[in-house]
Amino acid sequence: MTGELRLRLEARQGRSVVAEQYHAGALRMLRPLDPGGPQSDDRARQVMVTAINPGGGYLGGDRYLLGAELGEDSSLLLTTQSATKVYRTPQGPAGLRQEFRLGAGARLESVPDGLIAYQAASYHQDTEVWMHPTASLALAETVTHGWAPDGTPFRFDEVSLRTRVHVGGRLAVSDNLLLRPEHGGTARLMLGGHSHLATLLVVDPRADDDAVRRLRDELGVIAQPASSGTLLGITRLAVPGFVLRALAGSTQSAEAVLHRALGWMRRHWHGQDPLELRKY
């Protein structure tokens, strides 16, 4: 492994704490923070961990592992210090494997900064989640293209994001996102002229038809073409949950959709303040 980071969380007297951590190679974590700040009640329920890559980017053949085990009633907000930049990978695809285990009543919000794939880059990300039926999961991702010498967008070779969620021991969700610009026309055409693709996968006992309807209403103003040109859709899953995808023209527009959706869930389901990713 080029880098490895593993965490184990526990709930102690109403607070979530990092009980164990292990890191090796080019993957570390900053000091855990209270995401709501010193004046917020959120600090009694959730801890925020920021993963960092001191190397500054992913190169060909790099392999990373990020794992977190959340004990009963513990809550983790997981983010990154900066965007994940994937450069040329002539030695083979760069890859990240994520393994998350959520106990009864546990909650995971994974909100990394965007994934930027540069010219001639290949990147494979595999995420496996095992969760109790009473746990809450929210996985956010944003993908865009990096710089190319001729200024042409979407010159990367391949970006593959594969996510599998097991609920109560059974496979409940399998989501596969594959972008190959040279095989399906330019990715910009595939994305309807947009430069950013944002995804939010949620599995939560409260994510029923009514919640999806209310969230669509909440996000409706963002999706107006007259304002930002952002397009989005929300699809219910076979289990309580949904997948949100948004096409946007900038990092700020993509993040606005994800943060507004996460903020709605934090407010209505957890009684928390909107998302504020403090990187210090």
C-alpha positions in Angstrom: 0.0 0.0 0.0 1.2 3.5 -0.8 -0.9 4.8 2.1 -3.2 3.3 4.7 -5.4 4.9 7.3 -7.8 2.9 9.7 -10.0 4.3 12.4 -12.2 2.9 15.1 -14.8 5.1 16.7 -16.8 4.7 20.0 -19.6 6.6 21.7 -18.5 7.5 25.2 -20.9 9.4 27.5 -22.8 10.9 24.6 -19.6 11.9 22.7 -18.1 10.2 19.6 -14.3 9.7 20.0 -11.6 8.1 17.9 -10.7 5.1 20.1 -8.0 3.7 17.8 -6.1 4.9 14.7 -3.5 3.3 12.4 -1.7 5.0 9.5 1.2 4.0 7.3 2.8 5.5 4.2 1.3 8.5 2.5 -2.0 8.7 4.2 -2.5 10.4 7.6 -5.2 12.3 9.5 -5.3 15.7 11.2 -6.3 16.1 14.8 -10.0 15.2 15.2 -12.3 18.3 15.5 -15.8 19.1 16.7 -17.6 19.9 13.5 -20.0 22.3 15.1 -17.4 24.4 16.9 -17.0 25.1 20.6 -20.5 26.8 21.0 -22.5 24.0 19.3 -24.4 21.1 20.7 -23.1 19.1 17.7 -19.8 18.5 19.5 -21.6 16.0 21.9 -22.6 13.8 19.0 -20.1 13.8 16.1 -16.4 14.0 15.5 -14.8 15.2 12.3 -11.7 13.6 10.9 -9.7 15.0 8.0 -7.6 12.6 5.9 -4.5 14.0 4.3 -2.1 12.8 1.6 1.3 14.5 2.2 2.4 13.4 -1.3 0.0 16.0 -2.9 -1.5 13.6 -5.5 -2.0 10.1 -6.9 0.4 8.6 -9.4 0.5 5.5 -11.5 0.3 2.3 -9.5 -0.5 4.0 -6.2 -2.7 2.0 -3.9 -4.5 3.5 -0.9 -6.7 2.0 1.8 -9.1 4.0 4.0 -11.1 2.2 6.7 -13.4 3.2 9.5 -15.3 1.0 12.0 -18.1 2.9 13.8 -19.3 1.4 17.1 -22.9 1.6 18.3 -24.3 5.2 18.3 -21.0 6.8 17.2 -20.9 9.5 14.5 -18.2 10.4 12.1 -17.8 13.3 9.6 -15.0 12.2 7.3 -13.4 14.7 4.8 -10.1 15.4 3.1 -7.7 18.3 3.4 -7.9 19.2 -0.3 -8.9 17.8 -3.7 -7.7 14.4 -4.7 -5.5 15.0 -7.8 -4.8 12.1 -10.1 -1.9 12.7 -12.5 -0.6 10.6 -15.4 -0.7 6.9 -14.6 1.5 5.2 -17.2 2.4 2.5 -14.6 -1.3 1.5 -14.2 -4.3 3.0 -12.5 -4.1 4.7 -9.2 -6.6 3.2 -6.7 -8.4 3.8 -3.4 -10.3 1.2 -1.4 -12.6 2.3 1.3 -14.0 0.0 3.9 -16.7 1.2 6.4 -18.5 -0.7 9.1 -21.4 0.9 10.9 -22.9 -0.6 14.1 -26.4 -0.1 15.4 -27.4 3.6 15.5 -24.0 4.7 14.0 -23.7 7.5 11.5 -21.2 8.2 8.7 -21.0 11.3 6.6 -18.2 11.1 4.0 -17.7 14.4 2.3 -14.3 14.5 0.6 -13.1 17.4 -1.6 -13.4 16.8 -5.3 -11.6 14.2 -7.5 -9.6 15.9 -10.3 -8.4 13.6 -13.0 -5.7 15.1 -15.3 -4.6 14.1 -18.8 -3.8 10.4 -19.3 -5.0 9.5 -15.7 -6.8 6.4 -14.7 -8.4 6.0 -11.2 -10.3 3.2 -9.6 -12.2 3.7 -6.3 -13.9 0.7 -4.6 -16.1 1.4 -1.5 -17.6 -1.4 0.6 -20.0 -0.6 3.4 -21.4 -3.0 6.0 -24.1 -1.4 8.1 -26.7 -2.2 10.7 -30.3 -1.5 9.5 -30.6 1.3 12.1 -27.3 3.0 11.0 -27.1 6.1 8.8 -24.9 6.5 5.7 -24.2 9.5 3.4 -21.4 9.2 0.8 -20.6 12.3 -1.3 -18.4 12.5 -4.4 -17.5 15.1 -7.0 -15.6 14.3 -10.2 -14.1 16.8 -12.7 -11.3 17.1 -15.2 -7.9 18.6 -14.6 -5.6 20.7 -16.8 -4.4 19.5 -20.2 -1.7 21.2 -22.3 -4.0 21.9 -25.3 -6.8 23.1 -23.0 -9.2 20.4 -24.0 -11.4 19.2 -21.2 -11.8 15.5 -20.1 -8.4 14.2 -21.4 -8.2 11.6 -18.6 -8.3 7.9 -19.6 -10.8 6.5 -17.0 -12.5 7.2 -13.7 -14.3 4.3 -12.0 -16.2 4.7 -8.8 -17.8 1.4 -7.5 -19.8 1.4 -4.3 -21.5 -1.6 -2.6 -23.6 -1.2 0.6 -24.6 -4.2 2.7 -27.5 -3.7 5.1 -28.0 -6.3 7.8 -25.6 -8.7 6.1 -27.3 -8.5 2.7 -26.2 -6.6 -0.4 -28.6 -3.7 -0.7 -27.0 -1.2 -3.1 -24.5 -1.6 -5.9 -23.6 1.7 -7.7 -21.1 1.8 -10.5 -20.0 5.1 -12.1 -17.6 4.8 -15.1 -16.3 7.6 -17.2 -14.2 6.8 -20.3 -14.0 9.9 -22.5 -12.3 8.2 -25.4 -14.7 5.2 -25.5 -18.1 7.0 -25.3 -17.4 10.3 -27.0 -16.0 13.2 -24.9 -17.1 13.1 -21.3 -18.3 16.7 -21.7 -20.9 15.4 -24.2 -21.7 12.5 -21.8 -22.4 15.1 -19.1 -24.5 17.4 -21.2 -21.8 20.1 -21.5 -21.2 20.2 -17.7 -17.8 19.9 -16.2 -18.6 18.5 -12.8 -20.5 15.4 -11.7 -21.7 15.2 -8.1 -23.1 12.1 -6.3 -24.7 11.7 -2.9 -25.6 8.1 -1.9 -27.8 7.9 1.3 -29.0 4.9 3.2 -31.0 5.8 6.3 -34.2 4.5 7.9 -35.7 8.0 7.5 -35.1 8.2 3.8 -38.6 7.2 2.6 -40.7 8.5 -0.2 -41.8 11.6 1.8 -38.3 12.5 2.6 -37.2 12.2 -1.0 -40.2 14.4 -2.1 -39.3 17.1 0.5 -35.6 17.0 -0.5 -36.5 17.5 -4.1 -38.5 20.6 -3.1 -35.5 21.8 -1.1 -33.1 21.5 -4.0 -35.6 22.7 -6.7 -34.3 26.3 -6.6 -30.7 25.1 -7.3 -31.8 23.2 -10.4 -33.3 26.2 -12.2 -31.4 26.6 -15.5 -31.9 30.3 -15.3 -29.7 30.5 -12.1 -26.8 28.2 -12.4 -27.5 25.7 -15.1 -27.2 22.8 -12.6 -29.2 19.7 -13.4 -30.1 17.1 -10.8 -32.1 14.0 -10.1 -32.9 11.9 -7.1 -33.7 8.2 -7.3 -35.2 6.1 -4.4 -33.4 2.8 -3.6 -35.0 -0.6 -2.9 -34.0 0.0 0.8 -34.7 3.2 2.7 -32.4 5.6 0.9 -31.7 7.4 -2.4 -29.0 8.4 -4.9 -28.7 12.1 -5.9 -26.7 13.0 -9.0 -26.0 16.6 -10.2 -24.4 18.0 -13.3 -22.8 21.4 -12.6 -20.5 23.9 -14.2 -18.2 24.5 -11.3 -16.9 23.1 -8.0 -18.9 25.7 -6.1 -22.1 24.7 -7.9 -21.6 21.0 -7.3 -20.7 21.6 -3.6 -23.8 23.8 -3.2 -26.1 20.9 -4.2 -24.3 18.4 -1.9 -24.1 20.7 1.0 -27.7 21.8 0.8 -28.9 18.2 0.7 -26.6 17.2 3.6 -27.7 20.3 5.5 -31.4 19.4 5.0 -30.7 15.9 6.5 -28.6 17.3 9.3 -31.4 19.7 10.3 -34.4 17.5 9.9 -32.9 14.1 11.0 -30.2 15.0 13.5 -31.0 18.5 14.7 -27.6 19.8 13.7 -26.3 22.9 12.0 -25.5 23.0 8.3 -22.3 21.4 7.1 -19.2 23.4 7.8 -16.0 21.7 6.8 -13.3 23.2 9.0 -9.9 22.4 7.6 -7.9 23.8 10.5 
